[in-house]
Amino acid sequence: MIEKCRKKPIHIPSLLVKIVLVWAIIAFVLYPNINLLISVFFKNGEFSTEVFGKVFRSARAIKSLNNSFLLAFTLVVTVNIVGTLCVLFTEYWDIKGSNILKLGYMSSLVYGGVVLVSGYKFVYGANGLLTKLLLLIFPNMNPNWFIGYGAVVFVMTFACTQNHMMFLTNAIRGIDYHTVEAAKNMGASGMTIFFRVVLPTLKPTFFAITILTFLTGLGAMSAPLIIGGDNFQTISPMIITFAKSSYSREVAAFLAVLLGIATMILLAIFSKIEKGGNYISVSKTKAKLHKQKIHNPFFNSIAHIIAYFMFAIYIVPILLVIVYSFCDSLTIQTGNITMDSFTLENYKQLFISIEAIKPYIVSIIYAILAAVIAAVIAIICSRIRHKSKHKMSLFFEYGMLIPWLLPSTLIALGLSNTYGERHLILGNYVLVGTLALMLVGYVVVKLPFSYRMIKAAFFSIDSDLEEAAKCMGASGFYTMVKVIIPVVLPAVISVIVLNFNGLLSDYDLSVFLYQPLYQPLGIVIKAASDESASINAKAMTFVYTVVLMIISSIALSIAQGNAMSRIKAYRMKKKLAKWKYKN
């Protein structure tokens, strides 16, 4: 047995790092939200309930609250149905061309947010290609048919299945095939096996995905804003509208607070429901799941038709965006594609014009910095939580997880209300401050995910690995850099890449915090989706989207295939095994 080395005294650099982290959590996570609450409920130093009257007298505010909950409950049903079918068609049932189907279904991983909604609008909107084809068949049809509740539900249903493709896919692959074979040997039908054997083992994953889907619907921004129309606006777009006026800004803040309270209550309810059952089905030796054939010819045909119909819904907007990115402005305006329509001028414009490429540069810099900073903070806090048994370490954990309980609109309004002066350019000091504010917002929003993933990697480290390094005389810093980091690096790289992809085209947070002189990509793409946007702006949006998908795909492939990091981790574990053998 390895004897524990003597504990070293607390180092001044370590203490300074903890002090800085405590200050950052208080300054950018706790204080802005507390300050927002004070600004809403306290007027001239006294408690005031005036905002309640403003909200409940506003028909728009009440309607937006109702619409948000309606959308959230609807998406729980539609997204779970579509997302589950996506996984079953590619992982469980034997469907011809499943690998091709998977490429289409996974497009939401690299094509989402304001970019995805804009793409669907270009297909189904008043000037969309599909709408123009329908008008040729039905001349009296309303060209603005794709707007409102139905349009928002349709787009978000196919935009929010990425969690199913990531988490439910892994859950399906983890099913023990022995249990399926046992059910078959007992004479169970394919339907019975699915509902009585397979589905119960997936319940924990379904609970987690349902929580994420509900929260996504509750705080939906891009889809209601772009295609919701006047009759279907949810809380988040209304918060933007009310925040533009000094009179109604406190109404926006109160709506954001209500959204945050609803989020926390629902998380508590779902977590309690999730803990109420135990859903495991394993044997001593697990076997890899084999795809199940649908023996009934009718149901087999129906499954194939539905699978490829869904594939078309996923892939058509992407294909049209790619095609239009190579078309001239006249073709984009009329929708009449000919051989003379194709040009490279749009792409030349991107790399020649500083104004055209500027949003990319701004978004890439922000996304990289925020993703790396969030990961570094998560590493430090995970290290503190992993090694320290003191109750003070819980402060760092709760500080990292608080943003998970709050919608991005509440975080953005809190930061903006506390530190923001983004519309007042009063010199370089204010300019730098407003530029830094959006970076802070990005980092805060990405802290929960980064901390949860990296913390899990830390707790999977063999404690003997660090103990061996200490007993051989390595300093704490050297142990961290040369021993611990190489082991958790694959997880860290994955977290950085996923955060980078999520922030690259962000609109929900950026709209509150961006600097008007340095507009990020999400703001530019949203502006180009408006009916009043110039045709050149719309043409550049297609180019932005294509390049964005390429960058996101490359980043995602890096996250999935960081082979060098995995090799280093393997070598480190091998060294540990040799050291254990010698001792």
C-alpha positions in Angstrom: 0.0 0.0 0.0 1.2 3.4 -0.9 1.9 5.7 2.1 0.5 9.1 1.7 3.0 11.9 1.5 2.9 14.8 3.9 0.5 17.5 3.1 2.2 20.6 1.8 1.3 24.0 3.2 -1.0 26.2 1.2 0.9 28.1 -1.5 0.3 31.8 -2.0 -0.3 31.4 -5.8 -3.0 28.9 -5.0 -4.6 31.2 -2.5 -4.5 34.1 -4.9 -6.2 32.0 -7.6 -9.0 31.1 -5.2 -9.5 34.7 -4.2 -9.7 35.8 -7.9 -12.2 33.0 -8.6 -14.4 34.0 -5.6 -14.4 37.6 -6.8 -15.3 36.6 -10.3 -18.2 34.4 -9.2 -19.5 37.1 -7.0 -19.0 39.9 -9.5 -20.3 38.2 -12.7 -22.6 35.5 -11.5 -24.2 36.5 -8.2 -24.1 40.3 -8.0 -25.6 41.0 -11.5 -28.7 38.9 -10.8 -29.1 40.3 -7.3 -28.7 43.8 -8.7 -31.3 43.0 -11.3 -33.8 41.9 -8.7 -33.1 45.1 -6.7 -33.7 47.3 -9.7 -37.1 45.5 -10.3 -38.5 45.5 -6.8 -36.9 48.5 -5.1 -37.7 52.1 -6.2 -35.9 55.0 -4.4 -34.7 52.6 -1.7 -38.2 51.2 -0.9 -39.8 47.9 -1.9 -42.2 48.3 -4.7 -44.7 46.0 -6.5 -45.3 48.4 -9.3 -43.8 46.0 -11.9 -46.5 43.4 -11.1 -49.2 45.9 -12.3 -47.2 46.7 -15.4 -46.8 43.1 -16.4 -50.3 41.9 -15.6 -51.9 44.9 -17.4 -49.8 44.1 -20.5 -51.8 41.7 -22.7 -48.6 41.1 -24.8 -46.6 40.1 -21.7 -49.3 37.7 -20.5 -49.7 36.2 -23.9 -46.0 35.7 -24.3 -45.9 33.8 -21.0 -48.7 31.5 -22.1 -47.1 31.0 -25.5 -43.8 30.0 -23.9 -45.3 27.3 -21.8 -47.5 26.1 -24.7 -44.4 25.8 -26.9 -42.4 24.1 -24.1 -45.1 21.4 -23.6 -45.6 21.0 -27.3 -41.9 20.4 -28.0 -41.7 17.8 -25.2 -44.0 15.7 -27.3 -42.9 16.5 -30.9 -39.2 16.6 -30.3 -39.3 13.3 -28.4 -41.2 11.7 -31.1 -39.0 12.9 -34.0 -35.8 12.6 -32.1 -36.6 9.0 -31.0 -37.5 8.0 -34.5 -34.2 9.5 -35.8 -32.3 7.2 -33.4 -34.5 4.2 -34.0 -34.1 4.5 -37.8 -30.3 4.7 -37.5 -29.5 2.5 -34.5 -32.3 0.1 -33.7 -34.3 -0.9 -36.8 -32.7 -2.2 -39.9 -33.4 0.6 -42.4 -31.7 0.7 -45.8 -29.2 3.6 -46.1 -29.1 4.3 -42.4 -25.7 5.8 -42.6 -26.9 8.4 -45.1 -29.9 9.1 -42.9 -27.7 9.7 -40.0 -25.8 12.4 -41.8 -29.0 14.3 -42.4 -30.3 13.7 -38.9 -27.0 14.9 -37.3 -27.0 18.1 -39.3 -28.6 19.9 -36.3 -25.3 19.5 -34.5 -23.6 21.9 -37.0 -26.6 23.9 -38.2 -28.7 25.4 -35.5 -30.0 28.6 -33.8 -30.6 31.7 -35.8 -28.8 30.2 -38.7 -31.1 27.2 -38.9 -34.3 29.2 -38.5 -33.1 31.6 -41.2 -32.5 28.6 -43.5 -36.0 27.3 -43.0 -37.4 30.7 -43.6 -35.6 30.9 -47.0 -37.3 27.6 -47.9 -40.8 27.9 -46.4 -41.1 31.7 -46.0 -43.1 34.2 -48.2 -40.2 34.4 -50.7 -39.1 30.8 -50.2 -38.6 28.3 -53.0 -41.2 25.8 -51.7 -43.7 28.6 -51.2 -43.2 29.8 -54.8 -43.7 26.2 -56.1 -46.9 26.0 -54.1 -48.1 29.3 -55.4 -47.8 27.9 -59.0 -50.2 25.1 -58.0 -52.4 27.1 -55.6 -52.4 30.7 -56.9 -54.8 31.9 -54.2 -52.7 30.5 -51.3 -51.5 32.9 -48.7 -47.7 33.3 -49.2 -47.3 34.1 -45.5 -48.5 30.6 -44.5 -45.3 29.6 -42.7 -45.7 31.9 -39.7 -46.9 31.6 -36.1 -47.3 28.7 -33.7 -47.2 25.9 -36.2 -44.1 27.2 -38.0 -42.2 27.7 -34.8 -43.1 24.2 -33.6 -42.1 22.7 -36.9 -38.7 24.3 -37.1 -37.9 23.8 -33.4 -39.0 20.1 -33.6 -36.3 19.4 -36.2 -33.8 21.8 -34.7 -33.8 20.3 -31.2 -33.1 16.6 -31.8 -29.4 16.9 -31.4 -29.7 15.7 -27.8 -31.4 12.6 -29.0 -28.7 12.0 -31.6 -26.0 12.3 -29.0 -27.4 10.9 -25.7 -30.2 8.5 -26.8 -27.9 7.0 -29.5 -25.4 6.1 -26.8 -28.2 4.7 -24.6 -29.5 2.5 -27.5 -26.0 1.2 -28.1 -25.6 0.4 -24.5 -28.6 -1.9 -24.4 -27.7 -5.5 -23.5 -28.7 -7.7 -26.5 -29.0 -10.7 -24.2 -32.2 -9.2 -22.8 -33.6 -8.8 -26.3 -32.7 -12.4 -27.2 -34.3 -13.7 -24.0 -37.6 -11.9 -24.8 -37.5 -13.3 -28.4 -37.0 -16.8 -27.0 -40.1 -16.3 -24.8 -42.1 -15.5 -27.9 -42.4 -11.8 -27.5 -43.2 -9.8 -30.6 -41.0 -6.9 -31.9 -43.5 -4.3 -30.6 -43.6 -6.0 -27.1 -39.8 -6.2 -26.9 -39.5 -2.5 -27.8 -42.1 -1.3 -25.3 -41.4 -3.8 -22.5 -37.7 -4.4 -22.7 -36.0 -1.6 -24.7 -38.0 1.5 -23.7 -37.8 1.0 -19.9 -34.0 1.0 -20.0 -34.0 4.3 -21.9 -36.2 6.2 -19.4 -33.3 7.9 -17.5 -32.1 9.3 -20.8 -35.6 10.4 -21.8 -36.0 12.2 -18.6 -32.7 14.1 -19.1 -33.6 15.0 -22.7 -37.1 16.0 -21.8 -35.8 18.5 -19.2 -33.4 20.0 -21.8 -36.2 20.2 -24.4 -38.7 21.8 -22.1 -36.2 24.4 -21.0 -35.2 25.1 -24.6 -38.9 25.6 -25.5 -39.5 27.8 -22.5 -36.6 30.1 -23.4 -36.9 29.9 -27.2 -35.6 33.1 -28.9 -34.7 32.7 -32.6 -37.6 30.8 -34.0 -40.4 32.9 -32.4 -38.5 36.1 -33.2 -38.0 35.2 -36.9 -41.1 33.2 -37.9 -43.4 33.6 -34.9 -45.1 36.7 -36.3 -47.1 39.2 -34.3 -49.5 36.5 -33.0 -46.9 34.1 -31.5 -44.2 35.7 -29.5 -42.7 34.0 -26.5 -41.1 35.4 -23.4 -37.5 35.9 -24.7 -38.5 37.9 -27.8 -40.8 40.0 -25.6 -37.9 40.6 -23.2 -35.9 42.1 -26.1 -38.9 44.3 -27.1 -39.5 45.6 -23.6 -35.8 46.1 -22.9 -35.5 48.6 -25.8 -37.6 51.2 -23.8 -36.6 52.7 -20.5 -40.2 52.7 -19.4 -40.7 49.0 -20.0 -37.2 47.8 -19.2 -38.2 46.7 -15.7 -41.0 44.7 -17.3 -38.4 42.9 -19.4 -36.3 42.2 -16.3 -39.4 40.9 -14.4 -40.2 38.6 -17.3 -36.7 37.3 -17.2 -37.0 36.7 -13.5 -40.2 34.8 -14.0 -38.5 32.7 -16.6 -35.7 32.0 -14.2 -38.1 31.0 -11.4 -40.1 28.7 -13.7 -36.8 27.1 -14.9 -35.7 26.4 -11.3 -39.1 25.0 -10.3 -39.3 22.8 -13.3 -35.8 21.5 -12.9 -36.7 20.6 -9.3 -39.9 18.8 -10.4 -38.2 16.9 -13.2 -35.3 15.9 -11.0 -37.7 14.5 -8.3 -39.6 12.5 -11.0 -36.4 11.2 -12.4 -35.3 9.9 -8.9 -38.6 8.2 -8.4 -37.7 5.1 -10.4 -34.9 2.7 -11.0 -34.7 1.6 -14.7 -31.8 -0.8 -15.3 -31.7 -4.0 -17.2 -28.3 -5.7 -17.4 -26.8 -9.1 -17.3 -23.4 -10.3 -16.2 -22.0 -10.2 -19.7 -23.3 -7.6 -22.1 -23.7 -8.2 -25.8 -23.7 -5.6 -28.6 -27.2 -4.8 -29.8 -28.0 -6.0 -33.3 -30.3 -4.0 -35.5 -33.9 -5.4 -35.6 -35.6 -6.2 -38.8 -39.2 -5.1 -39.3 -40.7 -8.3 -40.6 -44.2 -6.9 -41.5 -43.8 -5.6 -45.1 -46.4 -2.9 -44.6 -44.8 -1.5 -41.5 -41.4 -1.9 -43.0 -42.4 0.3 -46.0 -44.0 2.9 -43.7 -40.8 3.1 -41.6 -38.7 3.6 -44.7 -41.1 6.3 -46.1 -41.1 8.2 -42.8 -37.3 7.9 -42.4 -36.6 9.4 -45.8 -39.3 12.0 -45.5 -37.7 13.2 -42.3 -34.3 13.1 -44.0 -35.7 15.4 -46.7 -37.0 17.9 -44.1 -33.5 18.0 -42.5 -31.5 18.2 -45.7 -33.5 20.3 -48.1 -32.8 23.7 -46.3 -29.1 22.9 -46.1 -28.9 21.9 -49.8 -30.8 25.1 -50.8 -28.6 27.3 -48.6 -25.5 25.7 -50.3 -27.0 26.2 -53.8 -28.1 29.8 -53.1 -24.6 30.6 -51.7 -23.3 30.2 -55.3 -26.1 32.2 -57.0 -26.3 35.8 -58.0 -28.6 38.3 -56.3 -31.2 38.2 -59.1 -31.6 34.4 -58.7 -32.0 34.7 -54.9 -34.6 37.4 -55.4 -36.7 35.6 -58.0 -36.0 31.9 -57.1 -35.4 31.0 -60.8 -32.3 28.9 -60.9 -30.5 28.5 -64.3 -27.0 27.5 -65.4 -26.2 31.2 -65.6 -27.2 31.8 -62.0 -24.0 30.3 -60.5 -21.2 32.6 -59.5 -18.3 32.8 -57.0 -18.7 36.5 -56.4 -20.4 36.0 -53.0 -17.4 34.0 -51.7 -15.0 36.5 -53.2 -16.8 39.2 -51.4 -16.4 37.4 -48.1 -12.6 37.2 -48.4 -12.1 40.6 -50.1 -14.4 42.9 -48.2 -13.4 43.7 -44.6 -17.0 44.5 -43.7 -18.1 41.1 -45.0 -15.6 39.0 -43.1 -15.6 41.2 -40.0 -18.6 39.4 -38.3 -16.7 36.1 -38.8 -13.6 37.4 -37.2 -15.5 38.9 -34.3 -17.5 35.7 -33.7 -14.5 33.4 -34.0 -12.4 35.5 -31.6 -15.3 35.7 -29.0 -16.1 32.0 -29.3 -12.5 30.8 -29.0 -11.7 33.1 -26.0 -14.9 32.3 -24.2 -14.6 28.5 -24.8 -11.0 28.4 -23.6 -11.6 30.7 -20.6 -14.7 28.7 -19.5 -12.7 25.5 -19.8 -9.7 26.8 -17.8 -12.0 28.1 -15.0 -13.8 24.8 -15.0 -10.5 22.9 -14.7 -9.4 25.0 -11.7 -12.7 24.7 -9.9 -12.9 21.0 -10.7 -9.4 20.6 -9.2 -10.4 22.5 -6.1 -13.6 20.5 -5.6 -11.8 17.2 -6.4 -9.0 17.7 -3.9 -10.5 19.8 -1.1 -12.8 18.3 1.6 -13.5 21.8 3.0 -17.1 23.1 2.8 -15.7 26.2 1.1 -15.1 24.2 -2.0 -18.9 23.8 -2.4 -19.0 27.6 -3.2 -17.0 27.0 -6.4 -19.3 24.1 -7.4 -22.5 26.1 -6.8 -21.0 29.1 -8.5 -20.3 27.1 -11.6 -23.8 25.6 -11.7 -25.9 28.6 -10.9 -26.0 29.8 -14.6 -27.5 26.4 -15.5 -30.6 27.4 -13.4 -30.9 30.8 -15.2 -32.1 31.5 -18.8 -29.6 33.3 -21.0 -31.9 36.3 -21.2 -31.8 36.7 -17.4 -28.0 36.4 -17.3 -27.7 38.9 -20.2 -30.0 41.4 -18.6 -28.3 41.1 -15.3 -24.9 41.8 -16.8 -26.2 44.6 -19.0 -28.2 46.2 -16.2 -25.1 46.1 -13.9 -22.2 46.9 -16.2 -23.6 47.7 -19.7 -23.5 50.9 -21.6 -23.3 49.3 -25.1 -25.1 52.1 -26.9 -23.0 54.9 -25.5 -19.6 55.2 -27.2 -17.8 57.6 -24.9 -14.2 56.7 -25.7 -11.9 53.8 -25.7 -12.5 52.9 -22.1 -16.2 52.3 -22.6 -15.6 50.6 -25.9 -13.2 48.1 -24.3 -15.6 47.6 -21.5 -18.6 46.8 -23.7 -16.5 44.4 -25.8 -15.4 42.6 -22.7 -19.0 42.4 -21.4 -20.2 40.1 -24.1 -17.1 37.9 -23.5 -18.1 37.7 -19.8 -21.6 36.7 -20.8 -20.4 34.0 -23.1 -18.1 32.6 -20.4 -20.8 32.6 -17.7 -23.3 30.8 -19.9 -20.8 28.1 -20.8 -19.5 27.5 -17.3 -22.2 24.9 -16.2 -21.6 22.6 -19.1 -17.8 23.0 -18.9 -17.7 22.3 -15.2 -20.0 19.3 -15.3 -18.1 17.6 -18.1 -14.6 18.4 -16.8 -15.5 17.5 -13.2 -16.6 14.1 -14.4 -13.2 13.6 -16.1 -11.4 14.6 -12.9 -13.3 12.1 -10.8 -12.4 9.4 -13.2 -8.7 9.9 -12.6 -6.9 7.2 -10.6 -5.9 8.7 -7.3 -2.7 6.7 -7.3 -1.5 8.6 -10.3 -1.2 11.9 -8.5 0.0 10.2 -5.3 2.9 8.6 -7.2 3.9 12.0 -8.7 3.9 13.6 -5.3 5.9 10.9 -3.7 8.5 11.2 -6.4 9.0 14.9 -5.5 6.9 16.6 -8.2 5.4 20.0 -7.2 1.7 20.6 -7.3 2.0 22.7 -10.5 4.2 20.2 -12.2 1.8 17.3 -11.3 -1.2 19.3 -12.6 0.5 20.2 -15.9 2.4 17.0 -16.7 0.2 14.3 -15.0 -3.4 15.4 -14.5 -4.0 17.6 -17.6 -2.9 15.0 -20.1 -5.4 12.5 -18.7 -8.4 15.0 -18.8 -7.3 16.7 -22.0 -9.6 14.7 -24.3 -12.6 15.8 -22.3 -11.3 19.4 -22.1 -10.8 19.5 -25.9 -14.3 18.2 -26.5 -15.8 20.8 -24.1 -13.9 23.6 -25.8 -15.0 22.5 -29.3 -18.7 22.1 -28.3 -18.7 25.5 -26.6 -17.0 27.0 -29.6 -19.6 25.6 -32.0 -22.4 26.8 -29.7 -21.1 30.3 -29.5 -20.1 30.8 -33.1 -23.5 31.9 -34.3 -25.1 32.8 -30.9 -27.9 35.3 -31.0 -29.8 34.9 -27.8 -27.1 36.3 -25.5 -25.4 38.5 -28.1 -28.5 40.6 -28.8 -28.3 42.0 -25.3 -24.6 42.5 -25.0 -23.0 43.0 -28.4 -21.1 46.2 -29.3 -22.7 47.9 -32.3 -19.3 48.6 -33.9 -18.4 44.9 -33.7 -21.5 42.9 -34.6 -21.1 39.1 -34.2 -22.3 36.6 -36.8 -25.7 35.8 -35.2 -26.7 39.5 -35.2 -25.8 39.9 -38.8 -27.6 36.7 -39.9 -30.7 37.7 -38.0 -30.7 41.1 -39.6 -30.4 39.5 -43.1 -33.5 37.3 -42.4 -35.7 40.4 -42.0 -38.0 41.3 -44.9 -36.4 44.8 -45.1 -32.9 43.4 -45.6 -31.1 44.1 -48.9 -30.7 41.3 -51.4 -26.9 41.5 -51.0 -27.2 41.0 -47.3 -29.3 37.9 -47.9 -26.8 36.6 -50.4 -24.0 36.9 -47.9 -26.1 35.1 -45.3 -26.0 32.0 -47.4 -22.2 32.2 -47.7 -21.9 32.8 -43.9 -24.1 29.8 -43.2 -22.1 27.5 -45.5 -18.7 28.5 -44.1 -20.2 28.3 -40.6 -21.3 24.7 -41.2 -17.8 23.8 -42.5 -16.1 25.3 -39.5 -18.5 23.6 -37.1 -18.1 20.3 -38.8 -14.3 20.5 -38.6 -14.4 21.5 -35.0 -16.8 18.6 -34.2 -14.5 16.1 -36.0 -11.6 17.4 -33.8 -13.7 16.9 -30.7 -14.5 13.3 -31.7 -11.1 12.4 -32.9 -8.5 14.1 -30.7 -6.3 11.0 -31.0 -3.1 12.6 -29.8 -4.7 13.5 -26.5 -6.1 10.0 -26.0 -2.7 8.5 -26.8 -1.1 10.8 -24.1 -3.7 9.7 -21.6 -3.1 6.0 -22.5 0.7 6.5 -22.1 0.2 8.2 -18.7 -2.0 5.3 -17.5 0.7 2.8 -18.8 3.4 4.6 -16.8 1.2 4.4 -13.7 0.7 0.6 -14.2 4.5 0.2 -14.4 5.1 2.3 -11.3 2.5 0.2 -9.4 4.2 -3.0 -10.5 7.6 -1.8 -9.2 6.2 -0.7 -5.9 
